[in-house]
Amino acid sequence: MAMTMAMRRVHEWLDVREKYPLPPREIFDETLSSDDEKGARVGTLAAHFGFGALMGAIFALLPPRGGALYGVGVWGLSYLGWIPAAGILAPAWRHPAHRNALMIAAHLMWGTALAGLLRELEAAEREAFGRPSAATDLNLELQERGRKR
């Protein structure tokens, strides 16, 4: 969500000549399309969030690393790699610099938020939602013994 909000807000700052739809909508229109504008918006968001979820799941499976770097990597592999290779959009270097800066910044934000979320989930798994450690078991046992005296 952070990435989508950033993209929407920064899109407003673009020059009028650069305010054509952002890549998620362009990709939707090139691959799936819809005659219904509301359906196209919903489809764009569903596809974008779905791809983001897939990339987030892959991030969680990889060894720990920086989220910002991962976000930029996803941008590069997508907008310089598979998207132009599939003939969906022109490569990033053929788009205006400000639009590329917007998309890179959004992917930096996404990667940073993703890494922070993963750290929180891992901490919750160990602490709030995990099984007690041996030290916690011993502490609970000592507390229980103290109550019985």
N, CA and C atoms as an extended XYZ file, in Angstrom:
447
Properties=species:S:1:pos:R:3:atomname:S:1:resname:S:1:resid:I:1 pbc="F F F"
N         0.818       -1.196        0.000 N   MET     1
C         0.000        0.000        0.000 CA  MET     1
C         0.861        1.259        0.000 C   MET     1
N         1.987        1.221        0.743 N   ALA     2
C         2.851        2.406        0.810 CA  ALA     2
C         3.332        2.793       -0.582 C   ALA     2
N         3.691        1.796       -1.378 N   MET     3
C         4.189        2.069       -2.723 CA  MET     3
C         3.087        2.675       -3.590 C   MET     3
N         1.903        2.117       -3.527 N   THR     4
C         0.793        2.609       -4.339 CA  THR     4
C         0.427        4.036       -3.951 C   THR     4
N         0.423        4.319       -2.657 N   MET     5
C         0.130        5.684       -2.201 CA  MET     5
C         1.202        6.645       -2.693 C   MET     5
N         2.469        6.250       -2.595 N   ALA     6
C         3.556        7.118       -3.053 CA  ALA     6
C         3.450        7.371       -4.552 C   ALA     6
N         3.180        6.331       -5.319 N   MET     7
C         3.063        6.499       -6.769 CA  MET     7
C         1.944        7.481       -7.113 C   MET     7
N         0.825        7.343       -6.455 N   ARG     8
C        -0.315        8.224       -6.736 CA  ARG     8
C         0.005        9.671       -6.379 C   ARG     8
N         0.613        9.871       -5.222 N   ARG     9
C         0.923       11.244       -4.776 CA  ARG     9
C         1.964       11.905       -5.677 C   ARG     9
N         3.027       11.191       -5.985 N   VAL    10
C         4.110       11.779       -6.778 CA  VAL    10
C         3.677       11.961       -8.232 C   VAL    10
N         2.781       11.131       -8.726 N   HIS    11
C         2.272       11.271      -10.093 CA  HIS    11
C         1.685       12.663      -10.303 C   HIS    11
N         1.080       13.221       -9.260 N   GLU    12
C         0.494       14.564       -9.343 CA  GLU    12
C         1.542       15.628       -9.644 C   GLU    12
N         2.797       15.390       -9.268 N   TRP    13
C         3.860       16.378       -9.448 CA  TRP    13
C         4.470       16.345      -10.848 C   TRP    13
N         4.174       15.313      -11.616 N   LEU    14
C         4.773       15.199      -12.940 CA  LEU    14
C         4.271       16.297      -13.866 C   LEU    14
N         5.110       16.657      -14.818 N   ASP    15
C         4.726       17.580      -15.875 CA  ASP    15
C         3.534       16.984      -16.622 C   ASP    15
N         2.677       17.831      -17.137 N   VAL    16
C         1.451       17.379      -17.796 CA  VAL    16
C         1.758       16.388      -18.927 C   VAL    16
N         2.894       16.552      -19.615 N   ARG    17
C         3.256       15.642      -20.713 CA  ARG    17
C         3.672       14.263      -20.213 C   ARG    17
N         3.975       14.162      -18.905 N   GLU    18
C         4.420       12.888      -18.325 CA  GLU    18
C         3.341       12.231      -17.468 C   GLU    18
N         2.141       12.805      -17.476 N   LYS    19
C         1.075       12.302      -16.597 CA  LYS    19
C         0.223       11.207      -17.225 C   LYS    19
N         0.730       10.518      -18.219 N   TYR    20
C        -0.023        9.379      -18.736 CA  TYR    20
C        -0.004        8.274      -17.681 C   TYR    20
N        -0.850        7.268      -17.810 N   PRO    21
C        -0.971        6.262      -16.742 CA  PRO    21
C         0.369        5.640      -16.358 C   PRO    21
N         0.482        5.326      -15.089 N   LEU    22
C         1.704        4.703      -14.585 CA  LEU    22
C         1.798        3.255      -15.068 C   LEU    22
N         2.994        2.669      -15.002 N   PRO    23
C         3.210        1.333      -15.559 CA  PRO    23
C         2.212        0.253      -15.148 C   PRO    23
N         1.770        0.169      -13.886 N   PRO    24
C         0.813       -0.907      -13.599 CA  PRO    24
C        -0.433       -0.851      -14.497 C   PRO    24
N        -0.939        0.358      -14.750 N   ARG    25
C        -2.120        0.491      -15.624 CA  ARG    25
C        -1.736        0.216      -17.074 C   ARG    25
N        -0.580        0.710      -17.492 N   GLU    26
C        -0.145        0.452      -18.863 CA  GLU    26
C         0.005       -1.047      -19.112 C   GLU    26
N         0.574       -1.751      -18.142 N   ILE    27
C         0.761       -3.200      -18.270 CA  ILE    27
C        -0.595       -3.889      -18.349 C   ILE    27
N        -1.522       -3.486      -17.492 N   PHE    28
C        -2.871       -4.065      -17.529 CA  PHE    28
C        -3.509       -3.835      -18.898 C   PHE    28
N        -3.447       -2.601      -19.380 N   ASP    29
C        -4.077       -2.276      -20.663 CA  ASP    29
C        -3.450       -3.052      -21.820 C   ASP    29
N        -2.140       -3.294      -21.746 N   GLU    30
C        -1.450       -4.017      -22.819 CA  GLU    30
C        -1.691       -5.520      -22.772 C   GLU    30
N        -1.960       -6.055      -21.592 N   THR    31
C        -2.058       -7.511      -21.464 CA  THR    31
C        -3.475       -8.030      -21.259 C   THR    31
N        -4.274       -7.359      -20.467 N   LEU    32
C        -5.605       -7.872      -20.128 CA  LEU    32
C        -6.714       -6.990      -20.669 C   LEU    32
N        -6.633       -5.710      -20.388 N   SER    33
C        -7.589       -4.701      -20.841 CA  SER    33
C        -9.007       -4.946      -20.327 C   SER    33
N        -9.802       -3.908      -20.420 N   SER    34
C       -11.204       -3.967      -20.011 CA  SER    34
C       -11.927       -2.784      -20.634 C   SER    34
N       -13.134       -3.020      -21.104 N   ASP    35
C       -13.936       -1.925      -21.656 CA  ASP    35
C       -14.509       -1.055      -20.551 C   ASP    35
N       -14.583       -1.600      -19.371 N   ASP    36
C       -15.161       -0.927      -18.209 CA  ASP    36
C       -14.040       -0.266      -17.399 C   ASP    36
N       -14.099        1.060      -17.234 N   GLU    37
C       -13.039        1.782      -16.525 CA  GLU    37
C       -12.884        1.299      -15.092 C   GLU    37
N       -13.989        1.103      -14.388 N   LYS    38
C       -13.890        0.621      -13.006 CA  LYS    38
C       -13.250       -0.765      -12.974 C   LYS    38
N       -13.641       -1.628      -13.891 N   GLY    39
C       -13.043       -2.957      -13.978 CA  GLY    39
C       -11.554       -2.884      -14.269 C   GLY    39
N       -11.156       -1.935      -15.112 N   ALA    40
C        -9.741       -1.768      -15.433 CA  ALA    40
C        -8.961       -1.289      -14.208 C   ALA    40
N        -9.536       -0.364      -13.446 N   ARG    41
C        -8.858        0.106      -12.226 CA  ARG    41
C        -8.714       -1.022      -11.219 C   ARG    41
N        -9.794       -1.772      -11.015 N   VAL    42
C        -9.753       -2.893      -10.067 CA  VAL    42
C        -8.767       -3.952      -10.558 C   VAL    42
N        -8.805       -4.260      -11.842 N   GLY    43
C        -7.876       -5.238      -12.410 CA  GLY    43
C        -6.428       -4.801      -12.283 C   GLY    43
N        -6.180       -3.513      -12.519 N   THR    44
C        -4.825       -2.978      -12.376 CA  THR    44
C        -4.325       -3.162      -10.954 C   THR    44
N        -5.141       -2.758       -9.982 N   LEU    45
C        -4.726       -2.882       -8.580 CA  LEU    45
C        -4.570       -4.340       -8.168 C   LEU    45
N        -5.485       -5.195       -8.601 N   ALA    46
C        -5.390       -6.615       -8.243 CA  ALA    46
C        -4.116       -7.232       -8.817 C   ALA    46
N        -3.823       -6.937      -10.075 N   ALA    47
C        -2.612       -7.476      -10.696 CA  ALA    47
C        -1.360       -6.918      -10.021 C   ALA    47
N        -1.373       -5.621       -9.730 N   HIS    48
C        -0.214       -4.984       -9.109 CA  HIS    48
C         0.019       -5.521       -7.698 C   HIS    48
N        -1.035       -5.621       -6.900 N   PHE    49
C        -0.897       -6.163       -5.543 CA  PHE    49
C        -0.524       -7.642       -5.590 C   PHE    49
N        -1.061       -8.371       -6.547 N   GLY    50
C        -0.716       -9.787       -6.682 CA  GLY    50
C         0.749       -9.982       -7.013 C   GLY    50
N         1.265       -9.184       -7.957 N   PHE    51
C         2.683       -9.270       -8.303 CA  PHE    51
C         3.537       -8.854       -7.112 C   PHE    51
N         3.119       -7.796       -6.415 N   GLY    52
C         3.850       -7.357       -5.226 CA  GLY    52
C         3.872       -8.425       -4.148 C   GLY    52
N         2.751       -9.121       -3.968 N   ALA    53
C         2.693      -10.203       -2.979 CA  ALA    53
C         3.628      -11.339       -3.371 C   ALA    53
N         3.659      -11.677       -4.654 N   LEU    54
C         4.568      -12.728       -5.125 CA  LEU    54
C         6.020      -12.328       -4.880 C   LEU    54
N         6.370      -11.095       -5.235 N   MET    55
C         7.745      -10.633       -5.019 CA  MET    55
C         8.068      -10.559       -3.525 C   MET    55
N         7.091      -10.184       -2.706 N   GLY    56
C         7.286      -10.165       -1.257 CA  GLY    56
C         7.509      -11.553       -0.701 C   GLY    56
N         6.770      -12.538       -1.213 N   ALA    57
C         6.949      -13.919       -0.761 CA  ALA    57
C         8.334      -14.433       -1.140 C   ALA    57
N         8.802      -14.082       -2.324 N   ILE    58
C        10.152      -14.482       -2.736 CA  ILE    58
C        11.181      -13.838       -1.819 C   ILE    58
N        10.992      -12.559       -1.493 N   PHE    59
C        11.908      -11.861       -0.582 CA  PHE    59
C        12.009      -12.596        0.751 C   PHE    59
N        10.877      -13.057        1.262 N   ALA    60
C        10.852      -13.746        2.557 CA  ALA    60
C        11.604      -15.069        2.515 C   ALA    60
N        11.712      -15.684        1.349 N   LEU    61
C        12.412      -16.962        1.217 CA  LEU    61
C        13.920      -16.809        1.052 C   LEU    61
N        14.357      -15.620        0.669 N   LEU    62
C        15.784      -15.377        0.438 CA  LEU    62
C        16.508      -15.116        1.751 C   LEU    62
N        17.840      -15.274        1.761 N   PRO    63
C        18.592      -14.913        2.973 CA  PRO    63
C        18.383      -13.432        3.293 C   PRO    63
N        18.475      -13.052        4.571 N   PRO    64
C        18.260      -11.646        4.957 CA  PRO    64
C        19.169      -10.695        4.174 C   PRO    64
N        18.594       -9.588        3.737 N   ARG    65
C        19.323       -8.559        3.014 CA  ARG    65
C        18.521       -7.275        3.074 C   ARG    65
N        19.053       -6.223        2.485 N   GLY    66
C        18.380       -4.929        2.519 CA  GLY    66
C        17.157       -4.886        1.623 C   GLY    66
N        16.068       -4.375        2.166 N   GLY    67
C        14.833       -4.283        1.412 CA  GLY    67
C        14.875       -3.242        0.310 C   GLY    67
N        15.543       -2.105        0.558 N   ALA    68
C        15.611       -1.056       -0.456 CA  ALA    68
C        16.304       -1.581       -1.712 C   ALA    68
N        17.395       -2.309       -1.519 N   LEU    69
C        18.122       -2.888       -2.651 CA  LEU    69
C        17.236       -3.889       -3.400 C   LEU    69
N        16.487       -4.681       -2.659 N   TYR    70
C        15.577       -5.645       -3.283 CA  TYR    70
C        14.512       -4.907       -4.099 C   TYR    70
N        13.969       -3.831       -3.549 N   GLY    71
C        12.963       -3.053       -4.272 CA  GLY    71
C        13.490       -2.516       -5.590 C   GLY    71
N        14.699       -1.964       -5.569 N   VAL    72
C        15.302       -1.452       -6.804 CA  VAL    72
C        15.597       -2.609       -7.758 C   VAL    72
N        15.992       -3.747       -7.203 N   GLY    73
C        16.229       -4.924       -8.039 CA  GLY    73
C        14.968       -5.379       -8.756 C   GLY    73
N        13.843       -5.377       -8.048 N   VAL    74
C        12.566       -5.744       -8.677 CA  VAL    74
C        12.238       -4.747       -9.783 C   VAL    74
N        12.471       -3.458       -9.523 N   TRP    75
C        12.236       -2.444      -10.555 CA  TRP    75
C        13.103       -2.743      -11.778 C   TRP    75
N        14.398       -2.955      -11.563 N   GLY    76
C        15.311       -3.193      -12.679 CA  GLY    76
C        14.963       -4.440      -13.476 C   GLY    76
N        14.731       -5.546      -12.768 N   LEU    77
C        14.388       -6.793      -13.467 CA  LEU    77
C        13.071       -6.672      -14.227 C   LEU    77
N        12.178       -5.841      -13.713 N   SER    78
C        10.881       -5.666      -14.376 CA  SER    78
C        10.971       -4.682      -15.537 C   SER    78
N        11.377       -3.447      -15.255 N   TYR    79
C        11.292       -2.377      -16.244 CA  TYR    79
C        12.470       -2.318      -17.206 C   TYR    79
N        13.538       -3.030      -16.887 N   LEU    80
C        14.661       -3.147      -17.818 CA  LEU    80
C        14.765       -4.568      -18.357 C   LEU    80
N        13.972       -5.480      -17.794 N   GLY    81
C        14.095       -6.894      -18.124 CA  GLY    81
C        12.859       -7.510      -18.744 C   GLY    81
N        12.056       -8.205      -17.910 N   TRP    82
C        10.985       -9.045      -18.454 CA  TRP    82
C         9.857       -8.261      -19.123 C   TRP    82
N         9.544       -7.059      -18.650 N   ILE    83
C         8.432       -6.308      -19.258 CA  ILE    83
C         8.763       -5.902      -20.698 C   ILE    83
N         9.937       -5.286      -20.952 N   PRO    84
C        10.255       -4.992      -22.355 CA  PRO    84
C        10.539       -6.260      -23.172 C   PRO    84
N        11.149       -7.277      -22.545 N   ALA    85
C        11.432       -8.524      -23.272 CA  ALA    85
C        10.148       -9.191      -23.747 C   ALA    85
N         9.084       -9.062      -22.965 N   ALA    86
C         7.791       -9.636      -23.343 CA  ALA    86
C         7.030       -8.737      -24.323 C   ALA    86
N         7.594       -7.575      -24.653 N   GLY    87
C         6.938       -6.664      -25.586 CA  GLY    87
C         5.749       -5.928      -24.995 C   GLY    87
N         5.711       -5.827      -23.659 N   ILE    88
C         4.571       -5.176      -22.999 CA  ILE    88
C         4.744       -3.664      -22.981 C   ILE    88
N         5.906       -3.198      -22.542 N   LEU    89
C         6.232       -1.767      -22.514 CA  LEU    89
C         7.649       -1.571      -23.025 C   LEU    89
N         7.943       -0.344      -23.442 N   ALA    90
C         9.315        0.004      -23.812 CA  ALA    90
C        10.189       -0.035      -22.562 C   ALA    90
N        11.487       -0.285      -22.716 N   PRO    91
C        12.367       -0.297      -21.541 CA  PRO    91
C        12.408        1.071      -20.860 C   PRO    91
N        12.758        1.054      -19.593 N   ALA    92
C        12.724        2.268      -18.768 CA  ALA    92
C        13.521        3.412      -19.371 C   ALA    92
N        14.632        3.139      -20.017 N   TRP    93
C        15.448        4.234      -20.543 CA  TRP    93
C        14.741        5.002      -21.655 C   TRP    93
N        13.645        4.486      -22.180 N   ARG    94
C        12.882        5.206      -23.195 CA  ARG    94
C        11.732        6.007      -22.592 C   ARG    94
N        11.606        6.001      -21.270 N   HIS    95
C        10.573        6.772      -20.574 CA  HIS    95
C        11.218        8.013      -19.957 C   HIS    95
N        10.446        9.062      -19.679 N   PRO    96
C        11.005       10.280      -19.083 CA  PRO    96
C        11.692       10.004      -17.741 C   PRO    96
N        12.765       10.741      -17.496 N   ALA    97
C        13.566       10.553      -16.276 CA  ALA    97
C        12.738       10.737      -15.007 C   ALA    97
N        11.837       11.715      -15.004 N   HIS    98
C        11.028       11.946      -13.800 CA  HIS    98
C        10.107       10.762      -13.497 C   HIS    98
N         9.582       10.149      -14.535 N   ARG    99
C         8.731        8.967      -14.321 CA  ARG    99
C         9.563        7.810      -13.782 C   ARG    99
N        10.758        7.633      -14.320 N   ASN   100
C        11.638        6.581      -13.794 CA  ASN   100
C        12.011        6.866      -12.345 C   ASN   100
N        12.290        8.128      -12.035 N   ALA   101
C        12.625        8.488      -10.648 CA  ALA   101
C        11.453        8.175       -9.722 C   ALA   101
N        10.237        8.478      -10.169 N   LEU   102
C         9.039        8.171       -9.381 CA  LEU   102
C         8.964        6.672       -9.115 C   LEU   102
N         9.138        5.867      -10.162 N   MET   103
C         9.006        4.416      -10.012 CA  MET   103
C        10.140        3.828       -9.167 C   MET   103
N        11.346        4.336       -9.325 N   ILE   104
C        12.460        3.849       -8.501 CA  ILE   104
C        12.214        4.206       -7.041 C   ILE   104
N        11.790        5.445       -6.781 N   ALA   105
C        11.504        5.858       -5.398 CA  ALA   105
C        10.397        4.997       -4.793 C   ALA   105
N         9.359        4.710       -5.566 N   ALA   106
C         8.264        3.874       -5.062 CA  ALA   106
C         8.756        2.465       -4.748 C   ALA   106
N         9.639        1.927       -5.583 N   HIS   107
C        10.177        0.586       -5.329 CA  HIS   107
C        11.140        0.585       -4.138 C   HIS   107
N        11.874        1.676       -3.951 N   LEU   108
C        12.710        1.809       -2.741 CA  LEU   108
C        11.828        1.773       -1.497 C   LEU   108
N        10.729        2.529       -1.538 N   MET   109
C         9.805        2.568       -0.406 CA  MET   109
C         9.189        1.193       -0.172 C   MET   109
N         8.779        0.533       -1.241 N   TRP   110
C         8.171       -0.799       -1.122 CA  TRP   110
C         9.160       -1.783       -0.497 C   TRP   110
N        10.388       -1.793       -0.997 N   GLY   111
C        11.385       -2.718       -0.467 CA  GLY   111
C        11.700       -2.453        0.991 C   GLY   111
N        11.794       -1.189        1.357 N   THR   112
C        12.065       -0.823        2.750 CA  THR   112
C        10.909       -1.244        3.650 C   THR   112
N         9.679       -0.966        3.218 N   ALA   113
C         8.500       -1.367        4.001 CA  ALA   113
C         8.403       -2.887        4.090 C   ALA   113
N         8.708       -3.571        3.007 N   LEU   114
C         8.671       -5.036        2.990 CA  LEU   114
C         9.656       -5.621        3.995 C   LEU   114
N        10.884       -5.116        3.995 N   ALA   115
C        11.891       -5.620        4.937 CA  ALA   115
C        11.475       -5.343        6.375 C   ALA   115
N        10.927       -4.152        6.638 N   GLY   116
C        10.465       -3.824        7.989 CA  GLY   116
C         9.331       -4.726        8.431 C   GLY   116
N         8.396       -4.989        7.535 N   LEU   117
C         7.279       -5.881        7.849 CA  LEU   117
C         7.781       -7.290        8.139 C   LEU   117
N         8.712       -7.771        7.337 N   LEU   118
C         9.251       -9.114        7.553 CA  LEU   118
C         9.964       -9.209        8.901 C   LEU   118
N        10.724       -8.164        9.259 N   ARG   119
C        11.387       -8.152       10.579 CA  ARG   119
C        10.355       -8.218       11.700 C   ARG   119
N         9.270       -7.459       11.555 N   GLU   120
C         8.210       -7.479       12.569 CA  GLU   120
C         7.555       -8.853       12.665 C   GLU   120
N         7.279       -9.463       11.528 N   LEU   121
C         6.664      -10.791       11.536 CA  LEU   121
C         7.586      -11.826       12.169 C   LEU   121
N         8.878      -11.738       11.858 N   GLU   122
C         9.829      -12.681       12.447 CA  GLU   122
C         9.954      -12.462       13.948 C   GLU   122
N         9.944      -11.211       14.396 N   ALA   123
C        10.012      -10.928       15.834 CA  ALA   123
C         8.751      -11.430       16.528 C   ALA   123
N         7.599      -11.225       15.913 N   ALA   124
C         6.344      -11.698       16.507 CA  ALA   124
C         6.334      -13.219       16.603 C   ALA   124
N         6.886      -13.865       15.588 N   GLU   125
C         6.942      -15.328       15.592 CA  GLU   125
C         7.803      -15.825       16.752 C   GLU   125
N         8.912      -15.145       17.000 N   ARG   126
C         9.813      -15.542       18.088 CA  ARG   126
C         9.255      -15.147       19.447 C   ARG   126
N         8.585      -14.021       19.514 N   GLU   127
C         8.187      -13.473       20.810 CA  GLU   127
C         6.704      -13.702       21.098 C   GLU   127
N         5.866      -12.910       20.524 N   ALA   128
C         4.442      -12.913       20.886 CA  ALA   128
C         3.687      -14.153       20.419 C   ALA   128
N         4.062      -14.701       19.268 N   PHE   129
C         3.292      -15.805       18.712 CA  PHE   129
C         4.059      -17.117       18.662 C   PHE   129
N         5.282      -17.113       19.164 N   GLY   130
C         6.091      -18.330       19.129 CA  GLY   130
C         5.945      -19.157       20.393 C   GLY   130
N         6.574      -20.314       20.385 N   ARG   131
C         6.603      -21.156       21.581 CA  ARG   131
C         7.619      -20.578       22.547 C   ARG   131
N         7.370      -20.712       23.832 N   PRO   132
C         8.330      -20.198       24.811 CA  PRO   132
C         9.680      -20.893       24.660 C   PRO   132
N        10.730      -20.131       24.855 N   SER   133
C        12.077      -20.701       24.793 CA  SER   133
C        12.367      -21.443       26.088 C   SER   133
N        13.480      -22.165       26.113 N   ALA   134
C        13.867      -22.908       27.320 CA  ALA   134
C        14.038      -21.951       28.497 C   ALA   134
N        14.600      -20.765       28.251 N   ALA   135
C        14.789      -19.790       29.330 CA  ALA   135
C        13.435      -19.330       29.868 C   ALA   135
N        12.478      -19.120       28.979 N   THR   136
C        11.143      -18.714       29.413 CA  THR   136
C        10.486      -19.828       30.210 C   THR   136
N        10.652      -21.079       29.755 N   ASP   137
C        10.097      -22.228       30.491 CA  ASP   137
C        10.665      -22.289       31.902 C   ASP   137
N        11.989      -22.093       32.032 N   LEU   138
C        12.643      -22.136       33.341 CA  LEU   138
C        12.127      -21.006       34.220 C   LEU   138
N        11.995      -19.810       33.653 N   ASN   139
C        11.495      -18.659       34.400 CA  ASN   139
C        10.078      -18.919       34.905 C   ASN   139
N         9.220      -19.473       34.056 N   LEU   140
C         7.849      -19.790       34.466 CA  LEU   140
C         7.837      -20.845       35.572 C   LEU   140
N         8.726      -21.831       35.457 N   GLU   141
C         8.805      -22.884       36.476 CA  GLU   141
C         9.235      -22.295       37.818 C   GLU   141
N        10.212      -21.392       37.804 N   LEU   142
C        10.670      -20.760       39.043 CA  LEU   142
C         9.563      -19.900       39.651 C   LEU   142
N         8.820      -19.185       38.804 N   GLN   143
C         7.707      -18.377       39.306 CA  GLN   143
C         6.645      -19.265       39.943 C   GLN   143
N         6.358      -20.379       39.329 N   GLU   144
C         5.353      -21.304       39.849 CA  GLU   144
C         5.810      -21.888       41.189 C   GLU   144
N         7.078      -22.234       41.312 N   ARG   145
C         7.610      -22.758       42.580 CA  ARG   145
C         7.481      -21.718       43.678 C   ARG   145
N         7.736      -20.462       43.334 N   GLY   146
C         7.642      -19.391       44.320 CA  GLY   146
C         6.222      -19.213       44.832 C   GLY   146
N         5.230      -19.454       44.002 N   ARG   147
C         3.829      -19.323       44.411 CA  ARG   147
C         3.406      -20.453       45.343 C   ARG   147
N         4.033      -21.614       45.210 N   LYS   148
C         3.637      -22.783       46.006 CA  LYS   148
C         4.186      -22.731       47.428 C   LYS   148
N         5.117      -21.902       47.721 N   ARG   149
C         5.726      -21.842       49.057 CA  ARG   149
C         4.870      -21.140       50.026 C   ARG   149
